[in-house]
Amino acid sequence: MKNNNGDNKIIGAVMVVGGGITGIQAAMDLSEAGYYVYLVERSSAIGGIMAGLDKTFPTNDCAI
């Protein structure tokens, strides 16, 4: 969020639980809205189910 000087202003802090595609998008949206975001994921990598689709559908023949 920009103030009158054009600087970014942090308006608060939030925690997003879950680093899947929805959690990542929520974190990005909140960050762009001016919040300081903590993204918490229980596994060692973010991306959730979407991160493994290239192994499940190596030819990209899926209907998602």
Secondary structure as UniProt FT lines:
FT   TURN            4..5
FT   STRAND          12..17
FT   HELIX           21..32
FT   TURN            33..34
FT   STRAND          35..40
FT   HELIX           48..52
FT   HELIX           53..56
FT   TURN            58..59
//
